[in-house]
Amino acid sequence: MARNEEKANSMLNRFLAAKGAESKEPRKKRPYLSSECRDLNEADQWRQQILREIGKKVMEIQNAGLGEHKLRDLNDEINKLIREKGHWETRIVELGGPNYAKTAPKVADNQGNVIADATGKGGGYRYFGAAKQLPGVKELFDKEKPRQIRRSRHEMYRHIDADYYGFRDDEDGILGKLEAQAEKKMRLEAMKEWEATEAVRQAAFAEVTGDAPNGPEEGDNQFVAYVPLPEPKDIEKRILDKKKADLLSKYSSDTLQEQQASAKELLNKRR
């Protein structure tokens, strides 16, 4: 009994589903050419449908275990849908709708290169997901670094002439003017330095002699000392002290000299 009820319910469900399908409008097929569409809303709906199909296939192509042939087929289908999307976007603009292609972001790889420019399979062909790692495709994204060609010694010396060594710098006259200005400046600095030194010398001479020199006179052989000399009394005192020290060292022993030195220290007497 329960089985018959299940069958009846199943048939009833199928009947209701069939009636509902009859009441609904038949599902339209997307036109093969975008130019066949005359309605802006329908064109936008077909574009949205293509975007959903692209998203579904892009998620599917991320699986690297599908195999090389399946990945290549999926990548071709995605590129075909992208081209079809471009046709519908152009048709939307013709019908007075927004320009989606103008605001669409550019697709780039991990290095920031635009994929449409990095690949060599026609303009606008792109690779997605695991298809980027297929043999023959990975090399398209790996750009070879430019080789730095090292110049030989012959190439470096080929363009060297007399101007490089400065042999013709005097011909334009600019260097001569610069050297004259520098020489004049150096002469002025040397004169200032000499005048300062001469002023110090004249001041020292005037301090010793008490009079500024006006130049040597003829027949004047007077000796002029530019350093302070000791007085005669100081000289005599130093000579006398030297003689006393010599006599003490000659006639007195070391022990006696030490006793005299200690006695002077006790008396706080200094020579």
C-alpha positions as a printed Julia matrix, in Angstrom:
271×3 Matrix{Float64}:
   0.0     0.0     0.0
   2.76    2.36    0.92
   4.49    1.53   -2.33
   1.42    2.46   -4.4
   1.13    5.74   -2.54
   4.75    6.45   -3.31
   4.12    5.72   -6.98
   1.08    7.97   -6.99
   2.96   10.72   -5.33
   5.77   10.28   -7.8
   3.38   10.43  -10.76
   1.62   13.41   -9.23
   4.89   15.18   -8.79
   5.83   14.51  -12.38
   2.44   15.73  -13.57
   2.76   18.94  -11.59
   6.26   19.47  -12.9
   5.06   18.98  -16.48
   2.19   21.43  -16.0
   4.59   23.97  -14.53
   6.92   23.57  -17.48
   4.04   24.14  -19.9
   3.04   27.32  -18.12
   6.58   28.69  -18.31
   7.97   30.25  -21.43
  10.4    28.1   -23.38
  14.04   28.82  -22.59
  15.58   30.96  -25.26
  18.85   30.06  -26.85
  21.53   32.72  -27.03
  21.76   34.13  -30.55
  24.82   33.09  -32.5
  25.38   36.65  -33.7
  25.04   39.6   -31.37
  23.73   41.71  -34.24
  20.51   39.65  -34.22
  19.54   41.1   -30.82
  17.44   44.28  -30.91
  16.73   44.72  -27.19
  19.23   46.34  -24.82
  18.03   44.4   -21.76
  18.32   41.07  -23.58
  21.81   41.94  -24.76
  22.83   42.74  -21.2
  21.31   39.43  -20.0
  23.26   37.47  -22.62
  26.43   39.23  -21.5
  25.74   38.28  -17.88
  25.18   34.68  -18.94
  28.53   34.62  -20.73
  30.23   36.04  -17.63
  28.77   33.23  -15.51
  30.0    30.62  -17.97
  33.47   32.19  -18.0
  33.62   32.18  -14.2
  32.55   28.54  -14.05
  35.18   27.44  -16.56
  37.91   29.54  -14.93
  37.22   27.75  -11.63
  37.35   24.41  -13.42
  40.66   25.13  -15.16
  42.42   25.69  -11.83
  42.6    21.89  -11.39
  46.01   20.8   -12.72
  44.98   17.12  -12.68
  42.58   17.42  -15.62
  45.31   16.64  -18.12
  47.01   18.64  -20.82
  44.35   18.16  -23.52
  41.44   19.02  -21.22
  43.24   22.14  -19.97
  43.96   23.31  -23.51
  40.31   22.76  -24.53
  39.04   24.65  -21.49
  41.44   27.51  -22.17
  40.27   27.72  -25.79
  36.62   27.74  -24.66
  37.31   30.54  -22.18
  39.01   32.64  -24.84
  36.1    31.97  -27.2
  33.64   33.15  -24.55
  35.76   36.24  -23.91
  35.66   37.13  -27.6
  31.9    36.56  -27.64
  31.56   38.79  -24.58
  33.41   41.5   -26.48
  30.93   41.22  -29.36
  27.99   41.6   -26.97
  29.61   44.59  -25.26
  30.02   46.23  -28.66
  26.36   45.5   -29.42
  25.3    47.0   -26.08
  27.14   50.21  -26.96
  25.41   50.26  -30.36
  22.02   49.93  -28.64
  22.82   52.89  -26.38
  24.04   51.02  -23.3
  27.17   51.5   -21.16
  30.66   50.78  -22.48
  31.85   47.83  -20.36
  35.05   47.33  -22.36
  36.32   50.79  -21.46
  36.15   50.19  -17.7
  37.3    46.55  -17.74
  40.61   45.89  -15.88
  43.62   44.52  -17.73
  44.62   40.94  -17.0
  48.26   40.61  -15.9
  50.56   37.84  -14.7
  52.52   37.6   -11.44
  55.25   39.91  -12.76
  52.75   42.59  -13.77
  52.98   41.93  -17.51
  49.77   42.17  -19.52
  48.95   38.63  -20.58
  47.64   39.64  -23.98
  51.01   41.23  -24.75
  53.16   38.56  -23.13
  51.81   35.64  -25.16
  52.48   35.0   -28.8
  49.22   33.34  -29.84
  47.51   36.26  -31.48
  46.32   39.5   -29.99
  44.19   39.05  -26.89
  44.72   35.31  -26.37
  45.06   34.55  -22.66
  45.99   31.63  -20.46
  44.22   30.86  -17.2
  44.87   28.72  -14.14
  46.86   25.55  -14.67
  47.12   26.27  -18.41
  49.93   28.71  -17.63
  52.14   25.79  -16.54
  51.66   23.74  -19.7
  54.77   22.9   -21.73
  55.44   25.58  -24.31
  53.28   28.12  -22.45
  55.41   28.8   -19.39
  58.27   29.93  -21.61
  56.06   32.66  -23.08
  55.76   34.37  -19.7
  59.43   34.01  -18.76
  61.04   36.84  -20.67
  64.74   36.45  -21.23
  66.81   39.16  -19.59
  68.73   41.34  -22.02
  72.35   40.33  -22.25
  74.92   42.95  -21.41
  77.51   42.98  -24.16
  80.91   43.88  -22.77
  82.87   46.23  -24.97
  86.35   45.26  -25.99
  89.42   47.41  -25.44
  89.55   48.22  -29.15
  85.99   49.56  -29.13
  86.67   51.71  -26.06
  89.81   53.27  -27.57
  88.27   53.76  -30.99
  86.51   57.02  -30.09
  89.33   58.47  -27.94
  91.13   61.44  -29.51
  93.21   64.42  -28.38
  90.21   66.06  -26.74
  89.96   63.16  -24.28
  93.46   63.93  -22.95
  92.88   67.69  -22.92
  95.45   68.58  -25.57
  93.17   71.1   -27.28
  91.6    72.76  -24.26
  93.5    76.03  -24.84
  92.17   76.61  -28.34
  88.83   78.06  -27.29
  90.42   80.61  -24.92
  88.15   79.75  -22.0
  90.8    77.88  -20.04
  93.26   80.8   -20.35
  90.76   83.22  -18.83
  90.0    80.86  -15.96
  93.68   80.33  -15.24
  94.32   84.1   -15.26
  91.53   84.68  -12.74
  92.8    81.87  -10.51
  96.38   83.18  -10.69
  95.27   86.69   -9.75
  93.35   85.34   -6.78
  96.33   83.29   -5.59
  98.64   86.32   -5.89
  96.32   88.43   -3.73
  96.14   85.71   -1.08
  99.95   85.34   -1.08
 100.39   89.13   -0.71
  97.98   89.25    2.22
  99.81   86.39    3.94
 103.19   88.07    3.41
 101.91   91.4     4.74
 100.56   89.72    7.88
 103.89   87.94    8.48
 105.84   91.16    7.87
 103.65   93.05   10.35
 104.39   90.46   13.04
 108.12   90.66   12.31
 108.13   94.46   12.48
 106.27   94.38   15.8
 108.81   91.95   17.27
 111.7    94.1    16.04
 110.18   97.23   17.55
 109.66   95.44   20.88
 113.34   94.44   21.06
 114.98   97.65   19.84
 112.33  100.09   20.96
 112.15  101.62   17.52
 110.71  100.49   14.24
 113.37   99.73   11.63
 113.56  101.95    8.62
 116.0    99.73    6.82
 119.73   99.1     7.34
 121.99  102.16    7.12
 125.34  102.15    5.37
 128.26  101.39    7.71
 125.95  100.24   10.52
 127.18   96.83   11.73
 125.18   96.81   14.97
 124.06   93.33   16.04
 120.31   93.03   16.45
 118.81   90.16   18.47
 115.25   89.16   17.75
 114.96   87.07   20.95
 115.24   88.31   24.59
 118.81   87.89   26.03
 119.57   87.3    29.76
 120.96   90.11   31.87
 124.69   90.09   32.84
 123.79   89.57   36.52
 121.83   86.45   35.68
 124.73   85.12   33.65
 127.21   85.7    36.53
 124.87   84.02   39.02
 124.49   80.94   36.84
 128.27   80.68   36.38
 128.84   80.96   40.16
 126.25   78.27   40.89
 127.88   76.0    38.35
 131.32   76.43   39.94
 129.93   75.71   43.43
 128.29   72.54   42.2
 131.55   71.39   40.6
 133.55   72.01   43.81
 131.01   70.19   45.97
 131.01   67.2    43.67
 134.83   67.19   43.69
 135.58   67.51   47.45
 132.46   66.06   49.1
 131.21   62.5    49.09
 127.82   61.31   47.97
 126.76   60.67   51.56
 127.59   64.24   52.56
 125.66   65.62   49.6
 122.63   63.53   50.55
 122.84   64.79   54.15
 123.02   68.4    52.95
 120.02   67.85   50.66
 117.97   66.3    53.48
 118.93   69.15   55.82
 117.8    71.71   53.26
 114.51   69.88   52.87
 113.98   69.91   56.65
 114.75   73.62   56.79
 112.52   74.15   53.75
 115.4    75.89   52.08
 115.61   76.03   48.36
 118.47   77.18   46.31
